[in-house]
Amino acid sequence: MKKVGEDESKPTLDFDPLKEHTRNFFVQTLKQEPERKLLASDPRLTSLSYIMLSGLDKDLIADSMVLEPDCHVDASLPVVVFLLKPDPKLTRVVVDLVKREDDSVKFMAFYCPRCTIVCKSVLEEAEVLKRVRVYELPYELIPLEKDLLTLDDERSVGDLMLGRSFNALTMVKCSIQRLQALFGRIPVKAAKGTWSCSILNALKKKELETEEAQGSEIDGLILLDRTTDLVTPLLTPMTYEGIIDEFYPIQAGVLRIKEKAINPEAKDPERTRTLPLFNKDDIMFEETRNLHFDVAKNIFPKKYEEVKTLCSSKDKFRTLEEMTDYIKRLRSIKLHKLQALFNTNFNLVVHLHGLASEQTVKQLLELEVNTISACELHDEVMSILEKEIPIIKDQRRILRILCLLSLTLGGLSKDKYNLLGKEVVARFGSEEIMRLINLNKAGLLKKKSQEFSFLNIFGGSSEWQWWKIKEKFNLIPVQANIETPKDIDYTYSNYAPLSIRLVQSFLESSWADPDSNFGCLLVNLVPGEKLVLASSEALRRRAGGKSVVLVYFVGGVTYAEVSCLRFLSKQTGVEFIVATTQFINGNRMVDAFKDSIDS
C-alpha cells in the first residue's frame, strides 16, 4: 500500500473533452440571460449538475437546490434554471413552481438528454410553455473518475428488462462512437448478451461504411449485458465503498447522509450533509474504498499515525533529496483538510459497522450466502424467510432473497411462489403486486415451469444453469483471503462476480478457444448471445506498457464489480476503464420494477 502523500498515477486517457462539449453549450445559453440565477436540479442528475457548476461564475448561477415535489424557489433571484430528465412527474413539479411565481421571474428548462413529447404536452396543457424556455442538453458519458464513466440513466435496467424502452442501447452506441472519435477506433471488440451484441453489430455496420483510422489509445472493448449476471447485483457487497452504497445510496460520487452518522457531537444531528466521495484530497477513502470492509475499518488508525509521523519527520532529514521529498508529500496531502476527512471517514466506518452488525442484517447476509452456495439449504432458507417476513422492515431485502432463490433454483415451486408472494403483499401492501408482476416478467422471480421471458423475447439460451456455472467459473472458491486477496472473491462474501469472470475469460481465451479453461463451451453456459470481432491475443501482444480495455456494463454495474476490475488491473497487464449505463445494487435492482409495466 502506498504511503500517505505519494503521487497518484496519472490517468491514461483524458476524458475532459466529454465534459466540455455539454458544459460549453450550457454556459453559453445561460449567458443569454445576464441576471443572477437559481439552478434547480433533478436529484438523478447529481453528476451532471456538478460538472455544470464546477468553476462557474457566481454571476451566472448564484445558488442551487434540489428539484423535488413541494420544493420552493428563492423569489429574490430573477431567473430560475431547471436541469431535469424527461420525467412527466418532475415536469409537473416545474409547472407548480412556475405558477406560484409572478411574471417578473423568468424560467429556463434544460432537459437531459432531450425533451419528450409527453413532457412538452404537460407544459402546454398547463399553459406555462410561454413562460418557460425549453432546451435540450444532450450529454454522453459523464467522467466521474479517471477510470469510471456513466450515462447516469437510472432507469436503464428496468426499461431494458421489461422492454419499456431501448433508448439506453442507442445512448451506449453513440457514447462508444464518441470515444472512438476522441481516441481512435478500438481494434478488439467483444459482446456478451443480446443487448450488447445488437450494439456491437450496429457499430460494425457503421464502421464498414467508413475508413479505418490508424491507432487507438483504447485497445479493447468488452460489452456485457446485466442479464448475463443477475445474481451479483442482488448480493450484499463487502467492500468499503460497496457497504456505503448498500446503506446510503451513492449518487454519482456524492453521498447524502445525516450529520449524526459522520459527526456524533453535531449540534443538528438530523441535518443532511452532502459529501463528495471522489475527492482527490481524501487519501483515506481513496486507499480503502476497494478493500474488504473489515480490513478498511482497521486501517484508519494506522494511516493517522503515518500522517503524524510524516509531520514529525521534518527534523530528521539527512540529505537534500529527503527534504525535497518531504516537502512534496506534505504539500500533496493538504494537512488542513486531512484531519476533517479522517474524522468523517472514521465516524462513517463506525456507523456502518453498527448497521452491518445488526442481527437482522447478519441473518439476511447468511441467507444470501446459503442461497448461492448449496442447493440443499434452499428449503431452510425459504422456511426462515417465511418466518422473518413479518419482522423485516425493508421489503427489498426479502425480494432480493426471493429473486436469488428463483435464479439459483430455476424458479420457485408453484406453492412457494404463491405463498411467499401473498406474505409480501399482506405485510407491505397491495402496491407490491405490481412489483411482483414486473419481477416475474423480467425473469427475476418466476415459477419453475416458466422460462426467462426477457431471454425468450430476444433470443439466446433460456436455461439458467446456476450450479453448473458456479462450479465451472469457480464463483465460490474454498476460502476468500480478505487481508491479502489473491482473487476477486473478497469483494463479496466468498463469491467472485460472474460478470468479472466473463471479463477474465475473454482476456484468456477470447471466448473462442475450446481447449481453454475459460473457452467457448464454458461461456456458452451463460445465457445470451456472444459476438467477438477480434481476438484478445492482440491485447497480450501490445508492446510496452499496459493494454487499455474499456468494460461497458449495459444495464448497470455495482461498486464492488468496479473494485474487482481495479484489483485485476494491479494483477494483470491490463488497465481497465469502466463505463456503465447506471450504478446498481440490490435495492436499486428491485426498485427498478416498482413502476407499472407501461410507465
matplotlib code that plots the C-alpha trace (Angstrom):
import matplotlib.pyplot as plt

x = [0.0, 1.4, 2.5, 0.5, 1.4, 2.7, 1.6, -1.3, -0.6, -1.8, -4.8, -4.0, -6.9, -8.1, -11.9, -12.2, -13.5, -16.5, -17.4, -16.6, -18.9, -22.0, -20.8, -19.9, -23.4, -25.0, -22.8, -23.3, -27.0, -27.1, -25.1, -28.1, -29.8, -27.4, -29.4, -28.3, -29.9, -31.0, -30.3, -32.9, -31.5, -33.1, -31.5, -30.9, -28.5, -26.1, -23.0, -24.1, -25.1, -21.7, -19.9, -22.2, -21.5, -17.8, -15.8, -19.0, -19.1, -21.5, -22.9, -24.3, -25.5, -25.9, -27.5, -28.6, -31.2, -32.7, -35.8, -38.3, -42.1, -43.1, -39.8, -39.8, -37.6, -35.8, -38.1, -35.2, -33.4, -34.9, -34.1, -34.8, -33.0, -34.3, -32.0, -34.0, -34.6, -37.6, -39.9, -43.6, -43.9, -41.0, -42.3, -45.5, -43.3, -41.9, -45.4, -46.3, -43.2, -43.8, -47.5, -46.5, -44.3, -45.4, -44.5, -41.3, -39.5, -38.0, -37.7, -35.3, -35.6, -32.8, -34.0, -31.3, -30.7, -33.9, -37.4, -40.0, -43.4, -45.1, -43.1, -43.8, -47.5, -47.5, -46.1, -48.6, -51.7, -50.7, -50.3, -46.8, -44.9, -44.8, -43.1, -40.5, -37.8, -37.1, -33.6, -32.2, -28.9, -27.5, -24.8, -22.8, -20.6, -20.0, -16.5, -16.7, -13.1, -10.0, -11.3, -15.1, -17.7, -21.5, -24.5, -26.4, -29.5, -31.1, -34.0, -31.9, -32.1, -35.8, -36.6, -34.5, -35.6, -39.3, -39.0, -40.4, -37.7, -34.4, -33.1, -30.2, -28.9, -28.8, -27.0, -24.4, -23.7, -23.4, -21.1, -18.8, -18.7, -17.8, -15.0, -13.7, -13.8, -11.6, -9.2, -9.3, -11.2, -10.9, -9.3, -10.6, -14.3, -16.5, -20.0, -21.9, -25.7, -28.3, -28.3, -24.6, -24.5, -27.0, -24.9, -21.7, -23.4, -24.6, -21.1, -19.7, -22.1, -21.3, -17.6, -17.8, -19.0, -16.0, -12.3, -10.4, -8.5, -4.9, -4.1, -6.2, -5.5, -8.1, -7.0, -10.1, -13.9, -15.9, -19.7, -21.7, -25.4, -26.6, -28.7, -25.6, -25.2, -28.3, -27.0, -24.2, -26.2, -28.7, -26.0, -24.6, -21.1, -18.3, -16.0, -16.0, -17.5, -20.0, -21.1, -21.6, -23.8, -25.7, -26.9, -26.7, -27.0, -24.2, -25.5, -22.8, -20.0, -22.0, -23.2, -26.2, -26.2, -27.5, -24.9, -25.1, -23.6, -20.4, -20.3, -21.7, -21.3, -23.2, -25.5, -28.1, -27.8, -30.7, -29.3, -28.4, -24.8, -23.6, -20.2, -18.3, -16.7, -14.5, -12.4, -8.7, -7.8, -9.5, -6.5, -8.2, -11.2, -9.1, -6.9, -9.7, -12.6, -11.8, -10.8, -12.9, -14.9, -13.4, -9.9, -10.7, -12.0, -8.7, -6.6, -7.7, -5.8, -2.6, -2.9, -3.5, -0.3, 1.5, 0.4, 1.6, 5.0, 5.2, 4.6, 7.2, 9.9, 10.9, 13.8, 15.2, 16.5, 19.9, 20.1, 18.7, 16.7, 15.0, 13.9, 12.6, 10.6, 9.2, 8.0, 6.5, 4.5, 3.5, 2.1, 0.2, -1.8, -3.1, -2.9, -5.5, -8.1, -6.8, -8.0, -11.6, -11.6, -10.1, -12.7, -15.5, -14.3, -13.6, -17.1, -18.7, -16.9, -18.0, -21.6, -21.7, -20.2, -23.1, -25.6, -23.9, -23.7, -27.5, -28.9, -31.4, -28.7, -26.3, -29.1, -30.1, -26.4, -26.2, -29.4, -27.7, -24.6, -26.6, -28.8, -25.9, -23.7, -25.6, -28.9, -29.6, -30.0, -32.8, -35.7, -34.1, -33.7, -37.3, -38.5, -36.5, -37.6, -41.2, -40.9, -38.9, -41.3, -43.5, -40.3, -38.1, -38.8, -37.4, -39.3, -36.5, -34.2, -36.9, -37.4, -33.7, -33.6, -36.6, -35.0, -31.8, -33.7, -35.6, -32.4, -30.4, -33.3, -34.5, -37.7, -39.8, -42.3, -45.9, -46.9, -43.9, -44.2, -47.8, -47.3, -44.3, -45.9, -49.0, -47.0, -45.1, -48.4, -50.0, -47.0, -46.2, -49.4, -51.1, -48.7, -46.2, -48.4, -47.2, -43.6, -44.0, -45.7, -42.7, -40.1, -41.8, -42.0, -38.3, -37.4, -36.0, -38.8, -40.7, -42.3, -40.3, -42.5, -41.7, -38.7, -36.8, -39.1, -36.6, -34.3, -37.1, -38.1, -34.6, -33.1, -30.3, -30.4, -33.3, -31.8, -30.0, -27.8, -26.6, -25.0, -23.0, -22.0, -21.0, -18.7, -17.2, -16.4, -15.2, -17.5, -17.2, -13.6, -12.7, -12.0, -11.5, -8.5, -9.7, -6.3, -4.1, -6.5, -5.3, -8.7, -11.8, -13.9, -13.1, -15.4, -18.4, -18.9, -16.5, -18.1, -16.4, -18.8, -19.7, -19.6, -15.9, -15.2, -16.5, -14.0, -11.2, -12.4, -12.3, -8.8, -7.6, -9.5, -11.4, -14.5, -13.4, -10.8, -12.5, -9.3, -9.1, -10.4, -12.5, -13.2, -16.3, -18.1, -17.9, -19.0, -22.0, -23.3, -24.1, -27.4, -27.2, -25.5, -21.9, -20.0, -16.2, -14.8, -11.1, -9.1, -7.8, -4.4, -3.9, -4.1, -1.4, 0.9, 0.9, 4.5, 5.4, 3.0, -0.4, -3.2, -6.2, -9.6, -13.0, -15.5, -19.0, -21.9, -25.3, -27.9, -25.7, -22.6, -22.1, -19.3, -17.9, -17.6, -15.6, -13.4, -12.9, -11.6, -9.3, -7.9, -7.4, -5.6, -3.0, -2.7, -2.5, -1.0, -4.4, -5.7, -9.5, -11.8, -15.3, -18.3, -21.9, -25.5, -26.0, -24.8, -26.8, -27.1, -29.7, -32.2, -31.9, -32.4, -35.7, -36.8, -36.4, -39.5, -41.8, -43.4, -46.3, -45.5, -46.4, -44.8]
y = [0.0, 3.4, 5.9, 9.0, 11.8, 9.7, 10.9, 9.2, 7.8, 10.0, 8.9, 7.2, 8.8, 12.4, 12.5, 16.2, 16.7, 14.6, 17.2, 20.4, 20.0, 19.8, 22.3, 24.9, 24.8, 25.1, 28.1, 30.0, 29.5, 30.9, 33.9, 34.9, 36.0, 38.3, 38.2, 36.1, 32.6, 29.8, 26.2, 23.6, 20.2, 16.8, 14.6, 11.9, 14.3, 14.9, 14.2, 16.3, 19.3, 19.0, 19.3, 22.2, 24.1, 23.4, 26.6, 28.5, 32.3, 33.2, 35.9, 33.1, 30.7, 32.4, 29.4, 25.8, 23.5, 20.0, 19.9, 17.7, 17.8, 20.5, 22.5, 26.3, 28.6, 31.7, 34.6, 37.1, 35.6, 36.8, 33.7, 30.0, 27.3, 23.7, 20.8, 17.6, 14.3, 13.9, 12.9, 13.9, 13.8, 16.2, 18.4, 18.8, 20.0, 22.6, 23.6, 24.1, 26.2, 28.4, 29.0, 30.2, 33.0, 36.2, 37.2, 39.0, 35.7, 34.0, 30.3, 28.1, 24.3, 22.1, 18.5, 15.9, 14.4, 15.5, 16.8, 14.2, 14.8, 13.9, 16.4, 19.2, 18.3, 18.7, 22.2, 23.1, 21.7, 23.7, 26.8, 27.6, 26.9, 30.6, 31.4, 28.5, 28.4, 24.8, 23.5, 20.1, 19.3, 16.1, 14.5, 11.4, 9.5, 11.5, 11.0, 10.6, 9.4, 8.6, 5.0, 5.5, 6.8, 6.7, 7.6, 8.3, 6.5, 5.1, 3.5, 1.5, -1.9, -1.8, -0.3, -2.9, -6.0, -5.1, -3.9, -0.5, 1.4, 0.6, 4.2, 3.2, 1.0, 3.9, 6.0, 3.3, 3.0, 6.8, 7.1, 4.4, 6.3, 9.4, 7.7, 6.3, 9.8, 11.0, 8.1, 6.1, 3.1, 0.3, -2.8, -5.6, -5.7, -8.4, -8.6, -11.0, -10.7, -9.8, -6.0, -5.8, -7.9, -5.6, -2.6, -4.2, -5.2, -1.6, -0.3, -2.9, -1.9, 1.8, 1.2, -0.8, 2.4, 4.5, 4.2, 2.6, 5.1, 4.2, 3.7, 3.8, 4.7, 2.1, -1.4, -3.4, -3.1, -5.7, -5.1, -7.0, -7.2, -7.0, -10.1, -12.2, -11.9, -11.1, -12.8, -10.3, -7.1, -8.8, -9.7, -7.6, -6.2, -6.4, -3.5, -0.3, 1.7, -1.1, -1.1, 2.7, 2.3, -0.5, 1.6, 5.1, 5.0, 6.9, 9.2, 9.9, 10.1, 12.1, 10.8, 12.4, 11.4, 12.6, 14.6, 12.2, 9.4, 11.3, 13.6, 12.1, 15.5, 17.5, 20.3, 19.4, 15.6, 15.3, 17.8, 16.2, 16.5, 16.2, 14.5, 14.3, 10.8, 11.2, 13.9, 13.9, 15.3, 12.3, 10.0, 7.8, 7.0, 6.6, 3.9, 2.0, 2.1, -1.1, -3.1, -5.5, -3.5, -5.4, -4.6, -1.0, -0.2, -1.3, 0.9, 4.3, 4.4, 3.2, 5.9, 8.6, 7.6, 7.7, 11.3, 12.2, 10.5, 12.4, 15.7, 15.0, 13.8, 17.4, 17.4, 14.1, 15.0, 13.7, 14.8, 17.5, 14.7, 13.7, 17.3, 17.7, 14.5, 15.6, 19.0, 17.4, 14.9, 17.4, 19.7, 16.9, 15.8, 19.3, 18.7, 21.4, 19.2, 15.8, 15.9, 16.6, 14.0, 11.4, 12.1, 11.9, 8.5, 7.1, 8.1, 6.8, 3.4, 3.1, 4.0, 1.5, -1.2, -0.7, -1.1, -4.1, -5.8, -5.7, -9.2, -8.9, -7.7, -10.5, -13.1, -11.8, -11.9, -15.6, -16.4, -14.9, -16.9, -20.2, -19.5, -19.2, -21.8, -25.0, -26.2, -28.5, -25.3, -23.8, -25.3, -24.0, -20.5, -20.4, -21.6, -18.9, -16.2, -17.1, -16.6, -13.3, -11.5, -10.1, -8.7, -7.4, -3.7, -3.3, -5.4, -5.0, -7.3, -10.0, -9.6, -9.9, -13.3, -14.5, -13.5, -15.2, -18.4, -18.2, -17.7, -20.4, -22.9, -22.2, -20.9, -21.5, -24.2, -23.0, -23.4, -21.5, -18.8, -18.1, -18.4, -16.1, -13.6, -13.4, -12.9, -10.0, -8.3, -8.9, -7.4, -4.4, -3.6, -4.1, -1.8, -4.7, -6.6, -4.6, -5.1, -8.9, -8.9, -6.9, -9.1, -12.1, -10.6, -9.7, -13.3, -12.5, -14.1, -17.0, -20.4, -23.5, -24.1, -20.6, -19.6, -16.3, -14.1, -11.4, -14.1, -15.8, -12.4, -11.5, -14.9, -16.9, -19.7, -19.5, -22.1, -20.7, -23.5, -21.8, -24.8, -25.7, -22.0, -21.7, -24.7, -24.2, -20.5, -21.1, -18.5, -19.7, -20.6, -22.6, -19.5, -15.8, -14.1, -10.6, -9.4, -10.1, -11.2, -13.3, -13.3, -11.1, -13.2, -10.9, -8.2, -10.3, -13.0, -15.5, -15.0, -14.0, -12.0, -13.9, -10.7, -10.2, -13.9, -13.3, -10.4, -12.7, -15.4, -13.1, -12.0, -15.6, -17.2, -14.6, -16.8, -18.9, -21.5, -24.8, -26.1, -23.2, -23.4, -20.4, -21.4, -21.0, -24.1, -22.6, -19.1, -20.6, -21.8, -18.2, -17.1, -14.7, -14.4, -13.6, -11.7, -11.4, -9.1, -9.6, -11.9, -10.9, -12.1, -8.6, -7.2, -9.6, -8.6, -4.9, -3.6, -1.8, -0.6, -1.8, -2.5, -0.3, -2.2, -0.5, -2.7, -1.4, -2.7, -2.3, -2.3, -1.2, -2.0, -2.4, -0.6, -3.9, -5.0, -1.8, -2.7, -6.2, -4.6, -2.3, -5.3, -7.1, -4.0, -4.5, -8.2, -8.2, -6.1, -4.5, -1.1, -1.3, 1.7, 1.0, 2.5, 1.9, 3.0, 3.3, 2.2, -0.5, -2.5, -5.0, -2.4, -0.4, -3.6, -4.5, -0.8, -0.7, -2.9, -0.8, 1.1, 0.0, -2.1, 0.6, 3.5]
z = [0.0, -0.9, 1.7, 2.6, 0.2, -2.6, -6.0, -7.7, -11.2, -14.0, -16.0, -19.3, -21.1, -20.9, -20.7, -20.2, -23.8, -22.9, -20.2, -22.2, -25.1, -23.0, -20.4, -23.1, -24.6, -21.1, -20.2, -23.5, -23.2, -19.6, -20.7, -22.9, -19.6, -17.7, -14.4, -11.5, -11.5, -9.3, -10.5, -9.5, -10.4, -10.7, -8.0, -10.6, -12.4, -9.5, -11.5, -14.5, -12.3, -10.5, -13.9, -15.0, -11.8, -11.5, -11.7, -12.8, -12.1, -9.3, -11.6, -13.7, -11.0, -7.6, -5.8, -6.4, -5.0, -5.5, -7.7, -6.0, -5.0, -2.6, -3.1, -3.1, -5.2, -3.9, -5.3, -4.9, -7.9, -11.2, -13.3, -12.3, -14.3, -14.2, -15.0, -15.3, -17.0, -19.3, -16.5, -16.7, -12.8, -12.4, -15.2, -13.2, -10.3, -12.7, -13.6, -10.0, -9.3, -12.4, -11.5, -7.9, -9.2, -10.9, -14.4, -13.3, -12.8, -15.9, -16.3, -18.4, -18.5, -19.7, -20.4, -20.4, -22.9, -24.7, -24.0, -24.9, -26.5, -23.2, -21.2, -23.7, -23.6, -19.8, -20.2, -23.0, -21.2, -18.0, -20.2, -18.9, -22.1, -22.9, -19.7, -19.8, -22.4, -23.1, -24.2, -24.8, -23.2, -24.8, -22.8, -23.4, -20.9, -17.7, -16.4, -12.6, -12.2, -14.3, -14.8, -14.3, -16.8, -16.6, -18.7, -15.4, -16.8, -13.6, -15.5, -17.9, -16.3, -15.7, -19.1, -20.9, -19.0, -19.2, -22.8, -21.9, -23.8, -25.6, -25.7, -23.5, -26.3, -28.6, -26.0, -25.4, -29.1, -29.5, -26.5, -27.9, -31.2, -29.4, -27.5, -30.8, -32.3, -29.4, -29.0, -32.3, -33.5, -30.9, -32.6, -30.3, -29.5, -27.9, -26.5, -24.3, -24.1, -26.6, -26.0, -26.2, -29.4, -31.0, -30.1, -31.4, -34.7, -35.2, -34.6, -37.0, -39.7, -39.2, -39.3, -42.5, -44.1, -43.0, -43.5, -40.6, -38.5, -37.6, -34.0, -30.9, -27.2, -26.2, -27.1, -26.3, -25.7, -23.8, -23.7, -21.0, -20.5, -16.9, -17.7, -18.1, -14.4, -12.4, -9.2, -8.3, -8.0, -5.7, -3.2, -0.4, -1.3, 1.2, 0.0, 1.9, -1.0, -1.6, 2.0, 1.9, -1.2, 0.4, 3.3, 1.9, -2.0, -3.7, -6.4, -9.0, -6.4, -3.9, -0.6, 1.3, 4.9, 8.3, 10.2, 13.2, 11.1, 10.5, 13.5, 16.7, 18.5, 15.9, 17.1, 14.4, 14.1, 11.7, 9.2, 5.8, 4.7, 1.1, 0.8, -2.5, -2.2, -5.3, -3.5, -4.5, -1.1, 0.7, 0.9, 3.5, 1.3, -1.9, -0.2, 1.5, -0.9, -2.8, 0.3, 2.3, 4.9, 7.8, 6.5, 5.7, 9.2, 10.8, 8.5, 9.6, 12.9, 11.2, 8.5, 11.0, 12.8, 9.4, 8.9, 12.4, 11.7, 8.4, 10.2, 12.9, 10.4, 9.4, 11.9, 10.7, 7.2, 6.2, 2.6, 0.3, -1.6, 1.7, 2.4, -1.2, -1.0, 2.4, 1.1, -2.0, 0.1, 2.7, 0.0, -1.7, 1.4, 2.4, 6.2, 7.0, 5.3, 6.2, 9.9, 8.9, 6.2, 8.6, 11.2, 8.6, 7.3, 10.8, 12.1, 9.0, 9.3, 13.0, 12.0, 9.1, 11.3, 13.7, 10.9, 9.5, 12.9, 13.5, 13.9, 11.0, 8.6, 9.6, 9.2, 5.7, 4.7, 5.8, 3.8, 0.7, 1.2, 1.8, -1.3, -3.8, -2.1, -1.5, -3.1, -0.1, 2.1, 0.0, 1.9, 5.1, 3.6, 2.5, 5.9, 7.7, 5.2, 5.7, 9.4, 9.1, 6.6, 9.4, 11.2, 8.4, 7.8, 4.2, 1.7, -0.8, 1.3, 1.2, -2.5, -3.1, -1.4, -3.3, -6.6, -5.6, -4.8, -8.1, -10.1, -8.4, -8.4, -11.9, -10.3, -7.2, -6.8, -7.5, -3.9, -2.5, -5.2, -4.3, -0.5, -0.3, -2.8, -0.7, 2.5, 0.9, -0.2, 3.2, 5.0, 2.8, 0.9, -2.4, -4.2, -4.1, -6.5, -9.5, -8.4, -8.2, -11.6, -13.1, -11.4, -12.9, -16.3, -16.1, -15.2, -11.8, -9.8, -11.5, -11.1, -12.1, -15.1, -16.5, -18.6, -18.5, -20.5, -21.4, -22.9, -24.8, -26.4, -27.5, -28.4, -26.8, -24.3, -21.8, -19.5, -16.4, -15.0, -11.9, -10.2, -13.3, -13.9, -10.2, -10.5, -13.9, -13.3, -9.8, -8.4, -4.8, -4.1, -0.9, 1.3, 0.5, 1.8, 2.8, 4.2, 1.2, -1.5, -4.5, -6.2, -6.6, -4.2, -1.3, -2.7, -1.7, 0.9, -0.6, -4.1, -7.3, -9.6, -12.7, -14.8, -13.9, -14.5, -18.0, -18.5, -17.3, -19.6, -22.7, -21.9, -21.6, -24.5, -26.5, -25.6, -28.6, -27.6, -26.8, -25.1, -22.6, -19.1, -19.9, -23.5, -25.7, -24.3, -20.8, -21.8, -23.7, -20.3, -19.5, -21.1, -24.0, -27.4, -27.8, -30.5, -30.9, -33.6, -32.8, -30.7, -27.3, -28.4, -29.8, -26.2, -25.0, -27.9, -27.0, -27.0, -23.8, -21.1, -20.2, -22.6, -22.0, -22.0, -21.8, -20.0, -20.7, -18.5, -20.3, -17.5, -14.6, -12.6, -8.8, -7.0, -5.9, -9.5, -10.2, -7.3, -8.9, -12.1, -10.2, -8.4, -11.7, -13.1, -10.4, -11.0, -14.8, -17.6, -18.4, -17.4, -17.1, -17.8, -16.6, -18.4, -17.4, -18.1, -14.3, -10.9, -9.3, -6.1, -4.7, -3.6, -6.8, -8.7, -7.2, -7.1, -10.9, -11.1, -8.8, -11.7, -13.7, -16.7, -19.2, -17.4]

ax = plt.figure().add_subplot(projection="3d")
ax.plot(x, y, z, "-o")
ax.set_aspect("equal")
plt.show()
